Amino acid sequence: MSLYALDNLDDALDATRGLLTPVDRTTWAKLAFVTLFVAGPGGTGGFQYTSGGGTADPGGGPGVGLPDVGVEVWTLVAAVVGVAVLFALAFGFVGSVMEFVLVESLRTRRVTVRDYWRRRWRQGLRLFGFRLAVGLLVVGGTLLLAAPFLLPLVGGGGFDGASLALVVLLLPVFVVFTVAVGLVDGFTTAFVVPVMVLDDRGVLAGWRRLWPTITAHWTQYLAYAVVSFFLSLVGGVVVAVAAGVLALALLIPFGLLFALGVGLFALVEPVGVVTLVVVGVLYALAVVAAAAVAGMPVQVYLRYYALLVLGDVDPRLDLIPDQRAAVRDADPA
C-alpha cells in the first residue's frame, strides 16, 4: 500500500516552488506577514497567583506571608500581566484567522490578506475559541496530573514514597494525554481548517466531516503525523540557522547605529538613551522580519504537504486539484 505521506514529499516541494518562484517581493512579504502569525504562539498561557491570608506584625515579628511591597507595586504587576494576557489573546486570534488566509492563498495562488480576512474572520474566531478551550484543557490536565507532586510541596510536607508511586503511575497517562492533545491540535490546523474552508463550516462540524476519513485510513494519517513531525524538526533547524545568520548580518548596520548611540550618550545622556532604545527596537523588529521571511517557505511547504495528503486520502476534500495536477503532470514518467 502506498503511503501518501511519503509520496507527497517531492510534490509539496514542487507546489511550493511553483508559488514562490519567480520571486515576487510583494508575494513574499505578504506570505511572510501571514506565516509570522501562523507560526507564532497559537495558544494562550495563563498566570495564576494565590496566597494565603495573614496579619501583619507591627512589632517586627517573624513574617511568613508576602513581603509588604505596597499596593502600587502589585497593581503594576497586575497591569503588566493583564497587558501580556491581552496581547497573547490578540495574537492568538489573529493567528487563527491567518490560518484561513494562508490556506486560501495556497488554494488560489493569490495572496490577498484583507479579502480573505473579511471572508474568514468568523471561522478564525471559532478556531481561536477551540484552541483556547484546548489550551485550558491542557493547563487543567497538567495541574491535575502534577497534583500528587505539587500538593506535598505546597503543604510543606515531604515528597513521600506514595506520592512518587502515584506520579510514576500517572506518567503514562500524561504522555498519552500530551500526544492526544498534540494530534488534535495538529490535525485541526492541517486538515480541519481546509475542510472548514471547503465546506464553509465550523470547527466541530469540520472534525465530524474529517473523522470518518481518519478511522477509514488511520495508517495514512499516522504516517503523516510521523513524517510531518520530523519535517517540522528539520525545518525548525533550517529556519533557526538562517535566522541566526540574518541576525548576525543585521548587526553590521545596526552596530554602527549602536555605536552612534553610545557616542551620543557620552555627550548628551538623554539623547543617547533615546537613540539606543530606538535602535534596539528597530533591530528587534528587523530580526523578527528576517526570521519571518526565512521561515515562510517552510510553512508554505508544510501546509502544501498537508493539503496534498488530505486530497489523496479523500479526493472530495481536495482544495488544490489544479496544483496537484500541475506538479504531477510535470513529473517525469
Secondary structure as UniProt FT lines:
FT   HELIX           4..20
FT   HELIX           25..38
FT   TURN            58..59
FT   HELIX           71..108
FT   HELIX           113..154
FT   TURN            155..156
FT   HELIX           161..187
FT   HELIX           188..192
FT   HELIX           193..199
FT   HELIX           203..216
FT   HELIX           218..267
FT   HELIX           269..313
FT   HELIX           315..317
FT   HELIX           321..330
//
